[in-house]
């Protein structure tokens, strides 16, 4: 296996999360109420766990951006 010459440029890979959308506090509160209603009507509903996954992804993107 060969090696790079000493004068080869350094390769830098940078990944970036897409910009996060901001939501008004009233919208977040409304969505929370809707999710609570959904869970009380159907404790096995899939949407709440999908939204929790999305929240985790948003938290990770925020942390990565710092």
MDAnalysis code that builds the backbone (N, CA, C; Angstrom):
import MDAnalysis as mda
import numpy as np

u = mda.Universe.empty(198, n_residues=66, atom_resindex=np.repeat(np.arange(66), 3), trajectory=True)
u.add_TopologyAttr("name", ["N", "CA", "C"] * 66)
u.add_TopologyAttr("resid", np.arange(1, 67))
u.add_TopologyAttr("resname", ["UNK", "UNK", "UNK", "UNK", "UNK", "UNK", "UNK", "UNK", "UNK", "UNK", "UNK", "UNK", "UNK", "UNK", "UNK", "UNK", "UNK", "UNK", "UNK", "UNK", "UNK", "UNK", "UNK", "UNK", "UNK", "UNK", "UNK", "UNK", "UNK", "UNK", "UNK", "UNK", "UNK", "UNK", "UNK", "UNK", "UNK", "UNK", "UNK", "UNK", "UNK", "UNK", "UNK", "UNK", "UNK", "UNK", "UNK", "UNK", "UNK", "UNK", "UNK", "UNK", "UNK", "UNK", "UNK", "UNK", "UNK", "UNK", "UNK", "UNK", "UNK", "UNK", "UNK", "UNK", "UNK", "UNK"])
u.atoms.positions = np.array([
    [0.846, -1.174, 0.000],
    [0.000, 0.000, 0.000],
    [0.894, 1.240, 0.000],
    [0.604, 2.205, -0.836],
    [1.422, 3.409, -0.942],
    [1.095, 4.436, 0.118],
    [1.788, 5.541, 0.045],
    [1.517, 6.624, 0.975],
    [1.499, 7.936, 0.192],
    [0.884, 8.940, 0.792],
    [0.817, 10.247, 0.147],
    [2.182, 10.912, 0.175],
    [2.496, 11.687, -0.834],
    [3.749, 12.449, -0.777],
    [3.674, 13.482, 0.344],
    [4.815, 13.871, 0.854],
    [4.859, 14.812, 1.978],
    [4.233, 16.161, 1.636],
    [4.245, 16.538, 0.373],
    [3.696, 17.844, 0.010],
    [2.232, 17.757, -0.448],
    [1.577, 16.620, -0.224],
    [0.166, 16.474, -0.605],
    [-0.692, 17.360, 0.297],
    [-1.728, 17.973, -0.251],
    [-2.594, 18.816, 0.581],
    [-3.347, 17.969, 1.610],
    [-3.634, 18.572, 2.722],
    [-4.394, 17.898, 3.771],
    [-5.862, 17.867, 3.364],
    [-6.492, 16.735, 3.526],
    [-7.909, 16.599, 3.189],
    [-8.723, 16.843, 4.450],
    [-9.658, 17.763, 4.365],
    [-10.529, 18.086, 5.492],
    [-11.962, 17.824, 5.069],
    [-12.656, 17.022, 5.842],
    [-14.056, 16.730, 5.569],
    [-14.880, 17.398, 6.654],
    [-15.842, 18.188, 6.223],
    [-16.687, 18.872, 7.197],
    [-18.135, 18.581, 6.851],
    [-18.865, 18.089, 7.826],
    [-20.290, 17.849, 7.613],
    [-21.062, 18.938, 8.329],
    [-22.265, 19.150, 7.883],
    [-23.059, 20.225, 8.460],
    [-24.522, 19.801, 8.473],
    [-25.186, 20.076, 9.564],
    [-26.618, 19.817, 9.636],
    [-27.344, 20.918, 8.864],
    [-28.490, 20.596, 8.305],
    [-29.266, 21.648, 7.656],
    [-29.756, 22.643, 8.698],
    [-30.073, 23.858, 8.282],
    [-30.562, 24.834, 9.253],
    [-31.852, 24.337, 9.915],
    [-31.965, 24.594, 11.199],
    [-33.154, 24.180, 11.941],
    [-34.226, 25.252, 11.832],
    [-35.425, 24.829, 11.647],
    [-36.550, 25.758, 11.577],
    [-36.959, 26.133, 12.992],
    [-37.281, 27.385, 13.189],
    [-37.755, 27.857, 14.490],
    [-39.278, 27.850, 14.517],
    [-39.825, 27.528, 15.665],
    [-41.278, 27.515, 15.840],
    [-41.640, 28.473, 16.964],
    [-42.730, 29.185, 16.778],
    [-43.211, 30.114, 17.802],
    [-43.616, 29.309, 19.042],
    [-43.421, 29.892, 20.228],
    [-43.814, 29.183, 21.456],
    [-45.268, 28.717, 21.446],
    [-46.152, 29.506, 20.885],
    [-47.568, 29.110, 20.835],
    [-47.756, 27.872, 19.962],
    [-46.987, 27.770, 18.894],
    [-47.074, 26.608, 18.017],
    [-46.558, 25.361, 18.720],
    [-45.459, 25.510, 19.458],
    [-44.903, 24.380, 20.211],
    [-45.903, 23.915, 21.271],
    [-46.516, 24.865, 21.949],
    [-47.508, 24.523, 22.976],
    [-48.708, 23.809, 22.351],
    [-49.167, 24.302, 21.205],
    [-50.297, 23.679, 20.521],
    [-49.945, 22.257, 20.089],
    [-48.770, 22.071, 19.537],
    [-48.343, 20.735, 19.099],
    [-48.273, 19.781, 20.291],
    [-47.778, 20.273, 21.430],
    [-47.724, 19.438, 22.629],
    [-49.110, 18.985, 23.061],
    [-50.069, 19.901, 23.013],
    [-51.447, 19.550, 23.357],
    [-52.024, 18.518, 22.403],
    [-51.728, 18.698, 21.117],
    [-52.216, 17.742, 20.122],
    [-51.620, 16.352, 20.353],
    [-50.342, 16.314, 20.691],
    [-49.694, 15.023, 20.953],
    [-50.252, 14.367, 22.207],
    [-50.493, 15.159, 23.245],
    [-51.085, 14.595, 24.464],
    [-52.458, 13.994, 24.174],
    [-53.265, 14.700, 23.379],
    [-54.590, 14.169, 23.014],
    [-54.448, 12.868, 22.222],
    [-53.519, 12.865, 21.296],
    [-53.302, 11.662, 20.488],
    [-52.894, 10.491, 21.366],
    [-51.977, 10.726, 22.297],
    [-51.524, 9.636, 23.171],
    [-52.622, 9.154, 24.108],
    [-53.477, 10.069, 24.568],
    [-54.560, 9.625, 25.451],
    [-55.592, 8.820, 24.664],
    [-55.805, 9.176, 23.396],
    [-56.751, 8.437, 22.565],
    [-56.152, 7.117, 22.081],
    [-54.850, 7.112, 21.814],
    [-54.183, 5.917, 21.284],
    [-52.779, 5.829, 21.872],
    [-52.620, 5.166, 23.027],
    [-51.305, 5.080, 23.666],
    [-50.221, 4.456, 22.792],
    [-50.598, 3.709, 21.776],
    [-49.621, 3.083, 20.896],
    [-49.367, 3.868, 19.615],
    [-49.818, 5.127, 19.576],
    [-49.662, 5.940, 18.362],
    [-48.184, 6.073, 17.996],
    [-47.905, 6.067, 16.705],
    [-46.522, 6.125, 16.216],
    [-45.978, 7.542, 16.150],
    [-46.815, 8.517, 15.872],
    [-46.337, 9.890, 15.650],
    [-45.540, 10.453, 16.832],
    [-45.973, 10.275, 18.078],
    [-45.190, 10.851, 19.178],
    [-43.749, 10.344, 19.249],
    [-43.532, 9.055, 19.004],
    [-42.152, 8.558, 19.065],
    [-41.342, 9.075, 17.882],
    [-41.987, 9.270, 16.744],
    [-41.280, 9.836, 15.590],
    [-40.887, 11.283, 15.868],
    [-41.758, 12.019, 16.524],
    [-41.451, 13.409, 16.862],
    [-40.350, 13.462, 17.910],
    [-40.346, 12.522, 18.839],
    [-39.259, 12.460, 19.824],
    [-37.918, 12.197, 19.131],
    [-37.916, 11.341, 18.115],
    [-36.696, 11.098, 17.338],
    [-36.239, 12.378, 16.646],
    [-37.199, 13.127, 16.101],
    [-36.882, 14.382, 15.434],
    [-36.293, 15.384, 16.430],
    [-36.842, 15.414, 17.648],
    [-36.297, 16.303, 18.681],
    [-34.852, 15.933, 18.992],
    [-34.575, 14.649, 19.100],
    [-33.213, 14.200, 19.366],
    [-32.271, 14.650, 18.249],
    [-32.714, 14.506, 17.015],
    [-31.911, 14.943, 15.877],
    [-31.650, 16.444, 15.933],
    [-32.656, 17.220, 16.260],
    [-32.489, 18.679, 16.389],
    [-31.500, 19.001, 17.505],
    [-31.603, 18.312, 18.629],
    [-30.660, 18.532, 19.735],
    [-29.238, 18.201, 19.311],
    [-29.073, 17.121, 18.553],
    [-27.742, 16.738, 18.086],
    [-27.183, 17.772, 17.100],
    [-28.009, 18.285, 16.235],
    [-27.568, 19.317, 15.291],
    [-27.171, 20.587, 16.042],
    [-27.926, 20.950, 17.053],
    [-27.554, 22.134, 17.850],
    [-26.206, 21.918, 18.524],
    [-26.008, 20.741, 19.109],
    [-24.751, 20.442, 19.786],
    [-23.591, 20.426, 18.796],
    [-23.824, 19.872, 17.618],
    [-22.777, 19.798, 16.601],
    [-22.376, 21.193, 16.118],
    [-23.364, 22.078, 16.086],
    [-23.099, 23.439, 15.613],
    [-22.285, 24.285, 16.579],
    [-22.162, 23.828, 17.814],
    [-21.426, 24.611, 18.831],
    [-19.967, 24.308, 18.832],
])
